[in-house]
Amino acid sequence: MSDVGSAIYHTAVAMGVAGSVFTSVANMVPGPRLDDFFEVQSVQVERVGNTALFTVDRIIHAPIEMGFVVRVMEKTDQGLVQTCKASSPPFKYTPKAAPIVSKDLAWWTDGQCVTLPPGPVEIITTWTPVNAALGALTNVAEVDG
């Protein structure tokens, strides 16, 4: 092999090794997760007449764009039956957001679900970031009848 051919060969091998090392290191470093931006510690829901009041303990560590889906599920003898579904386009959650204390169902669902059916229900809330790689977060709140 000529000196030029040998140099090209060794350069190509070195680049391959460097690329392999970079890929290996990149795979070892975990990417960001949703809880790096947004965590829900608890969702407390209390029935008040035909609606519910929400108090949410959440932490917004950094700005993040997310949409939500809320499903109100009536508990029946046949299982859960969806009575209302609310969703939103993505919007920005920021660390300066006010706490959620005693907000009603209409507020929680952006006016799309206003009343609860009689009896016990589950309110299932899923937050989905614009960056799908972060995963989604789902909370299920039980409400007495």
C-alpha positions in Angstrom: 0.0 0.0 0.0 1.4 3.5 -0.9 2.0 6.1 1.8 -1.0 8.1 0.5 -3.2 4.9 0.5 -2.0 4.1 4.0 -2.7 7.6 5.3 -6.2 7.5 3.8 -6.9 4.1 5.3 -5.6 5.1 8.8 -7.6 8.4 8.6 -10.8 6.4 7.7 -10.2 3.9 10.6 -9.6 6.8 13.0 -12.8 8.5 11.9 -14.7 5.3 12.3 -13.4 4.7 15.8 -14.1 8.3 16.8 -17.6 8.1 15.4 -18.2 4.8 17.3 -16.9 6.4 20.6 -19.1 9.4 20.1 -22.2 7.3 19.4 -21.5 5.1 22.4 -21.1 8.1 24.7 -24.2 9.8 23.3 -26.2 6.6 24.0 -24.9 6.5 27.6 -26.1 10.0 28.4 -29.8 10.0 29.1 -31.9 12.6 27.3 -34.3 15.0 29.1 -37.5 13.5 30.6 -40.8 15.2 31.2 -40.2 15.4 35.0 -37.1 17.5 34.2 -39.7 20.2 33.2 -43.0 19.3 34.8 -44.1 17.2 37.8 -47.5 16.6 39.4 -47.2 15.7 43.0 -51.0 15.3 43.6 -54.4 16.1 42.1 -57.1 16.4 44.8 -60.6 16.5 43.5 -63.7 17.2 45.6 -67.3 16.9 44.4 -69.3 20.1 45.0 -72.9 19.6 43.8 -72.7 18.7 40.1 -69.1 19.9 39.6 -65.7 19.3 41.1 -63.1 21.5 42.7 -59.4 20.8 41.9 -56.3 21.5 44.0 -53.1 20.5 42.3 -49.7 20.3 43.7 -47.4 20.6 40.7 -43.9 21.8 40.0 -42.9 23.4 36.7 -39.1 23.3 36.7 -38.7 24.9 33.2 -40.9 26.2 30.5 -42.5 23.5 28.4 -45.2 23.4 25.7 -47.9 20.8 26.3 -51.4 20.0 25.4 -53.8 18.1 27.6 -56.7 15.7 27.4 -59.2 15.3 30.2 -61.7 12.5 30.2 -64.6 12.4 32.7 -65.5 8.7 33.2 -68.7 7.6 34.9 -68.4 4.3 36.9 -71.2 2.0 35.9 -72.0 -1.7 36.4 -70.7 -2.2 32.9 -67.4 -0.4 33.6 -66.2 3.1 32.9 -68.2 5.2 30.4 -66.8 8.4 29.1 -69.3 11.3 29.6 -67.1 14.2 28.5 -63.7 14.7 26.8 -61.8 17.9 26.7 -58.6 18.7 24.9 -56.3 21.6 24.2 -53.7 22.6 21.7 -50.3 22.9 23.2 -49.5 26.0 25.3 -46.6 27.0 27.4 -46.4 26.0 31.1 -44.0 28.3 33.0 -42.4 28.1 36.4 -44.2 31.4 37.3 -47.7 29.9 36.8 -50.1 30.4 39.7 -50.9 27.5 42.0 -54.1 25.6 41.2 -56.3 25.9 44.3 -60.1 25.3 44.3 -60.5 25.6 40.5 -63.7 24.0 39.1 -64.2 21.4 36.4 -65.0 24.1 33.8 -61.7 25.8 34.5 -59.8 22.4 34.5 -61.2 21.5 31.1 -61.0 25.0 29.6 -64.9 25.2 29.5 -65.4 22.0 27.6 -66.8 19.9 30.5 -68.9 21.7 33.1 -70.8 19.1 35.1 -70.2 15.7 36.5 -72.6 12.8 36.2 -74.1 11.6 39.5 -72.3 8.9 41.3 -68.6 8.0 41.4 -66.4 9.2 38.5 -62.8 9.1 37.4 -61.2 12.2 35.9 -58.3 11.1 33.8 -55.9 13.9 32.8 -53.0 13.4 30.3 -50.4 16.1 29.6 -48.5 15.6 26.3 -45.5 17.7 25.5 -44.8 18.9 22.0 -41.5 17.1 22.2 -43.0 13.6 22.1 -39.6 12.1 23.2 -40.3 13.4 26.7 -43.3 11.1 27.1 -46.7 11.9 28.5 -48.0 12.1 32.0 -51.4 10.7 33.1 -53.2 11.3 36.4 -56.4 9.5 37.5 -58.4 11.3 40.1 -61.3 9.4 41.9 -64.4 11.5 42.8 -67.0 10.1 45.2 -70.6 10.1 44.2 
